[in-house]
Amino acid sequence: MENEYLVKKWLNDELSAAEEKSFNALKNASLYKEIIEEAQYYKGDDYAKVADFNVLEDQLFSTKKNKVIPLNWIKIVSSIAAVLVIGFAVFSLLNKNNINSFATDLAHHEVITLPDNSIVKLNQYSQLDYNASDWEDNRLLNLNGEAYFDVEKGNRFEVKTNHGIVSVLGTEFNVYSRDNIFKVACYEGLVQITYNNDIVKVPAGTEFTLQSGTANNTEIVIAEPYWIKKMSVFDNASINDVIKELEKHYRVSISLDSDVNSKFTGAFEHNNLENALKSITQPLNLTFRITPNKVLIKNANKN
């Protein structure tokens, strides 16, 4: 009974100096203090109404059939109340930054459905992140690599890259952001690009390119990116750049004769190495030989 008396006065902040000393000597004094301290870290009424400790104390010490609730029940109920309050706080904290992250490796594409049913197709060697718990208020995606977006009509969001931000509203577009190259192709609707201190509008049928600080706008006639069709396409590209792309897709080492210095316009597919090599070498009058360790490419007229 003496313990219950001290707990009641402590809950009501009515302990005298001598009584406080006796209360601190109680076996469970530290538990009671911890419950109060933890409860103050979280505002429970954001999610559920939890009675304050004065009300709890009245309920715990109310009589039923002239019997006083035992102190061990007080401990149990108080502990449950503390667990509920702390649980709400932990739940809120864990869901505050519910980041969805997607990453792809070589020859791996991934199709992602966003919370608003917009579709993202992620190209190989790419990463996409967004905060799912904050999506309705802040529709922001972080992209490193390349992705094709098919946005639901009337839904606006932004794609953030290392080079700039793409703002869209119900459209289809492709974003490429690697190294020093930033490209945005719009296939339907309109996109807005913010980079450095400039803002550019990119309508359907055009592509914006930013490379080494130089910006250009060009027309496009295709309905979707070639990589979705598992092809790499080049327009007057150096043979060295084409070979690097080929090595990346097929994970092979390619040796190119030093006297080969050509420009290539064309394409190669991603699912057959021999066919890809034929697509590149034949228009340039080159030959190739596949060995166990590497691919050798040289001029056809060279012995």
N, C-alpha and C positions, 0 to 999 in steps of 0.2 A: 504493500500500500504506500509506503514511503516513496518508493521509486515512481509510482504513478503520480503521486502528488507533485514530485519534482518535475516530471515530464510535463504535466499540465501547466505548471507555473512557467516552465521554460518556453512552451509553445505560445503562451500569452505575454512573454517578456516581462514577467513579474518576479523574477528571482532576486532575492537579496544577495549581498556579497557572500554571506555564509552559505546560503542555499546554492548559489552558483558553484561554489567550491565543491559542495556535495554532489551536485549534478555532474560536474566534470569528472568526478570519481566513479560515476556509474559505468558499468561494463559496456553498455551500448551507446554511451554519450557521443562517441566519434561517429557512429552510424547515423544518429539523428541529425547531427550537424552536416554530415555529408549529403543527406537527403535534401535539406534546405538549400545548401550551397549549389548542388547540381540543378535543382529546380529553377534557380534564379538565372541560369545561363540560357534558358529557353523560354520564349513566350508561348505557353501552351495554347492560348486561346486562338492562335492562328489556325489551328487544326482541330482542336477539341477543347471543350470547356472542362477544366479540372478544378475542383473546389480548392479554395485556399486552405492553409493549414489550420486556421482558426475554426473554419466550418468542419474540417476533418476531425479536429479535436473534439468538437461538440458531439459529432456522430459517434466517435470512438468511445467516448466516456458516457454516452447516454445510457440509461438503465433500461433493461428489459426484464420484466418479472423480478425487479429489485436486485438484479445481478449486475456487477460491473464487468465490462469486457476485460479479459486478462491482458496483461502487458505484452505477452508474446504475440497476441493477435494485433495489437497496435503496431508492433514491429513489422509483422507480415504485411498488413494493409499499407503501412507507410512505405515499405520497400516496393510494393506493387505500384503505388502512385508514382514513386520516383522513377521506376523502370519505364512506366508509360510515358512520362514527360521526357525522359532522356531518349527513349525510343523514337518519339516524334521528332526530336531534334536531330538525331542521327539520320533518320529517313529524309528529312528536309535537306540536310547537308549533302547526302549521297546523291540526291536527285537534282541538286542545284547545278551540278556540272556533269550531266549525263552526256558525255561526248561519244558520238558514234564515229568510229574510224575504220576506213577501208584502205587496203594496200594491195597492189598487184605485183607479180613478178614477171619474168620473161614469158611471152606468149600467153599471158593470162589476162583475160578481160573480165570485168565484173559488172553486173547490172544491179543498180541500187534504186529502190523505190523510196522517195522521200515522204515525210509525214503528210504532205499535201497531194500525194500521188504523182508528183513530177518524177520523171525517170532520168537517171544518170547512167551513162555507159562509160566505165573507167578503163582507159587504155593500159597497156603493160607499163611496168615501172612507174606507177603513179600512186598518189595517195590523196584521199578526200576525207575531211573531218567536218562535223557539224554538231552543234549542241541541240540534242533532241528535246530536252526539257524546256528550252527557251525558244523553240522554233516559231511558235505563233507570234511572238513579240519581236524576234530578231532572226530573220531568215538569212543567215550568213553561212556560206560554205567556204572552207579553206582548201585550196587545190595546189598540189605540187605535181606537175606532170601534164597529162592530157585527159580530157573528158568531153563527152558529148551530152548535151542537156536538152531534154524535151520537157518544157515547162507547161504546167496546166494553165489554161486560160484564166486570166484575172489574178494569178498568184505571182507576187513580186518577191524576188530574193536577189542576193548579191553573191558573186563568186570572187573571193579574194586570193590573189596570187602574189608572188614576190615582186612582180613588175607593175601590177595595177589591179583595179577592181572593176568587175563587169556587173552592171546593173541591168536586170531584165524584168519583163512583164509579159508572160504568156508567149513564149517563142521557142525556136529551136536554134541552137548554136553550138559551136565547138571552141574549146579553150585549150591552147597549148602554152605551157610555161616551163621551159627548161633552160638552164644555163643563162645565156644572154639573149634568148629568143622568146618573144611573147606574141602569140597570134590568136586572133579571135575571128572566126568565120560565122556569119549569120545566115541561116537557111530559111528562116521564116520570122516575120515580125521585125523588131528593132531592138538593138542592145546599145547600151551606153558604157563607154570605157573611160575610167578616170586613172590617169597615170601622171606622175610628177605633179605639175600644176595645170594640166590640160584635160579637157573633156571632149571626147569624140563620139559622134553618133554613127553606128554601123547598121545600115538597113539590110534587108534580105538580099542575097545575091552578091554580097561583097565580103571581103576579108581584110582585116586590119593587121598589119605586121609591125612590130617594134623590135629592131635588131641593132644592138650596139648603139642605142640612142637615136637611131634613124627610123622614122615612122613612114609607112606607105599604106595606101588603100588600093586593092585590086578587085576585079570582078571574078566571081566563081560561077560555074555552070552546073556543078554537081548537086545532088539532092542530099547527100550526107558525106561525112569524111571517108576517105578511102580506107583508113585503118579498120573501120567497122567491117569492111568487106575483106579484111586480111590482105591488104595490099599496101605497098609503099610507092608513092608517085613522086616524080622529080621533073623539074622544068629547068633545063640548062644548068644542072648541078654539076659540080666537079666530081670526077670519078672517085676521088678520095672520100668525099662525103657519102657517096653511094656505097662504097665498100664498108665504111664504118657502120652504116645502117644495116647492111647485110650481115656483118659480123655480130651485131647486137641481136638480130632476130634469130640467127641460127647458131649462135655461140660457137663460131668457128674462127680460126685465125687465117687471114687471107694475105698472101704475099703478092704484091703488085710490082711489076718491073718498073724501074725508075724512069724509063723512057715513055711510060704511059701517062699522058697528061691530057685527058679528053674531058669534054662536057657531055653530060647524059640527060636526055629527055625521054622519059618512058616510065615503066613501072616494073616491079617484081612482086611475086606472091610470097606469102609467109608460110606455106605448108609443104614446099618441095624445093630443096636446095638446088638440085640440078636444073630444074626449070627456071629458078630465079637467076642462076648464073648464065643460062642461055639468053634470058631476056636482057641482061646487061651487056654481055660480051659480043653477041652477034651484031647488033647495030653499030658497034664501035670497032669491028674487025679485030676482035680479041679472041684468044683461046683460053681455056682453063683446064686444070687437071686437079682432081680431088684425091688427096692422099690421106692416110690415117690420121695425120697430125695437123694438116693445113690444106688450104686451097691455093694453087699457084695460078696467077693470071698474067699473060704476056701478049705481045703483039702477034697476030697470026702469021705475019711474014718473017718472024724471027725464029731461027732454028733453035 
